[in-house]
Amino acid sequence: MNAFFAEFFGTAIILVFGGGVVANVLLDKTKGNNSGWIVITFGWAVGVFTGVLIAAPYSGAHLNPAVTLALVLADKFSINLLPEYICAQLLGAMFGALLVWLAYKKHFDATADADSILAVFVTAPNIRSYWYNIMTEAIGTYVLALAVLYMAQPEVGLGALNALPVAIVVLGLGLSIGGPTGYAINPARDLGPRIMHFFFQYQVNATATGNIHGFLFLDHFSALP
């Protein structure tokens, strides 16, 4: 596996676990319906652990544009590889969201609450205050990037032995400051599934009414923290 596909599949794995656990908790008629925030944070943490473990030998397992940028700024990673890694991460997040949608398709169909469906794919603040929401995400992303910098080896990024520590950091961030915004702390994790939800929602609207009346693509980004 080359670095591009390692970042692609590693990020996809994060979304399969993370998006999957949100779907399990929020969608109707699932086995885990209403099982709560702690279940969600553990699901995301295990997703990060698994994604890092798989991708680390091949790409360093950044799996997050913010981590890749932090490693570049710290002179631990070549800036020439930045576009390739970010592209792989974004596409991987989109692919992971697709797999979650396929796995839970019947439960998406059974769920009438549009906000619950949206929450499987994107993060959004419970109290909308743009500056505070941005600050919350900035704090979480800074803590994650700082932790990764102290774990990373200059030549590879995150090694396989660092899979558990970074997963614990993600778990802690979700439990501690995930409440205000849902702790995206990863631009690819939020943007990729957000794009996929736009297409899924467009299809659902068209099927349900017989008319093509989706919503504006830019309007879909109104839930940004």
N, C-alpha and C positions, 0 to 999 in steps of 0.2 A: 504494500500500500504506500502510495506517495503522500507527501504532506497535504496536498489539496484534498484528497479523498479522506485522509485521516481527520482533518478539520471538519469536512462535510459530515462524515458518519458520526464523529464524536459529538458534534452539535445536534445532529438529528436524534441521537440517543438521549441527550439531555431533554429534548422536547417530548420524546416518547414517554419518558418517566414523568416529567414535570407537567406537560399538558394532559397526560393520561390521568395523573392523580387529581388534578383539578376537575377533569371531566367526571371521574369516579365520585368525587365529593358533591359536585354541584348539579349534575344532570339527573333527571328523573329516572326512577326504576333501576338504578345501579345498585350493586351490592354494597358500595361504600357511601351511599347518599347521606349527606349531613354528618359525616364523620369528623369534620372540623379542620381547623387551621394547622394543628400539629401534624396531622396526617399529610397535609399538603406540603408543609416544609420538609418533612422527612422524604417524601417522594422526590422533590426537587434535589435534595442533597444526594440521594442514591443515584439519581440521574447524572449529576455532576461527577460523582465517584466513578460510575461506569464509563461515562464518556471520556474522562481523563485517562482511566486505566487502558482503554482501547487505543486512544490516539497518541498517548505519550511517546511510545517508541519511534513514531514516524514523523510527528510534527511538533512535539513538545506540548501538545494538548492545550493550546490557548483557549479555543472554543468560545471566544468572546472578543469582539473588536476592541473593547476597553483594555483588556489584558494585553492584546497584541500591541496596541498603541503605547501602553505603559512600558512594555519591554523594549520597544523602539526608543522611547525617550530616555530609558535607563541604559542605552547602548548595549542591551543584551540580545538584540534581534535586528536583522537587517531591514531597513526601511523599504528596500526594493521588493521584499516579500509581503509587505503590508497589504497591497490591493488583492493579491491572490488569497491570502488568509481571510480577509474580511468577506470577499466574495464567497468563499467556501463556507464560511460560518453562516452567512445569510441564507444561502441556498439550502444548507443542511437544516436550518431552523424551519424553513418552509416545508422541506420534505418530512421532517418530524411531525409538524402540524398536520400534514396530509395523512400520515399513518394513524395519528390519534383520531382524526375525523373518520377514517375508515373503520377503526376498531370500535368506535362508539356511535356509528352512524344511526343505528336504531334508537339510541338514547337521545341523540340530537333531535331526531324526528318526534320523540315522545315528550320533549321539553318545550313548554310554551313560553317560558321566561327568556326573552331575548338577551337580557343582561347576564344570565347564567351561561348562555351559549357563548356570548362575547368573552366572558371571563376565562373560558378555557384557552383562548388564544392570546389575550392581551392583558396588560395591567392597567389599572385606572385608580385614581384616588377616591377614597370614600368621602373625604371633604375636599372639594376642589379649591385649591389656593395655589396658583401656578408657581409663585416664587418658593413657597414652602415645599410644594411637591417636588420641584426641581432640586431644592436643597437636600431633601430626604434622599432622593436617588443619587445625588452627587456624593453624599456621605457614605452611603452603602457601597457605591462603586469604588470610591477611594479606599475604603477599608479592604475590599476584595482585592483590588490591584496592589495595594501595599503588602498584603499577606502573600500574594503570589510572587511578588518581587523578592521576598525573603525566602521563599521556597525554591525559586527557580535557579537552575544552573545555566550559565551564560550560553553554553553551546546547544542546549536542548529545550530550555523552558521548563515546563513541569515534568519531572520524572515520574515513573509509575509509582514509586514509593510515596510521592506527594499526593496521590489521588485521595487518600483518606483525609489528610489535613485540610485540603481545599474544600472537600465536601462538608467537613465540620464547620468551616468558616461560613459556607453558604447556608447551612442549617442554622447557625447562630444568627446570621443576618436576618433570615426570615422570621425567626422567633423574636428577635429584639426590635428591629426597626422596619419589619415588613408590613406592619399594620397600616400606616398612612397611604402607601401607594401600591402595595403588592410586590415590592422589591424586584423590579425588572433586573437591575444591575448588569444588564447585558443588552446592548442595542440590537444585536441579531436575534436574541431570544424574543424580543418584543416586536420588532419590525417584521421579521419573516412571517410569523403566525398571523400578525395583523393583516398583512397582504393576503394571506390564504383565506382568512375569514371573510375578507371582502368578496372573494370569488365564491366561496361557499354560500354566503348570505344572498348574493345576487342570484345564484341558482335556486336557492330555497324560495325566494320571493317570486321568481318567475314561475316555478312549478306550482306554488300554492295558489296563485291567482290567475294563471294563464296569461299574464301580462309581464312584459319586461319593464320593471319599474324599480330597479336597484337604486342605491343612493350614490351620491357623488363620492368619488375616491377620496378627495380631500376631507370631506365631512367625516370619513371613517377615522381620521386621525385626531378627532376632537377629544378622544379619551386619553391622549398623551398626558403623562404627569405634568 
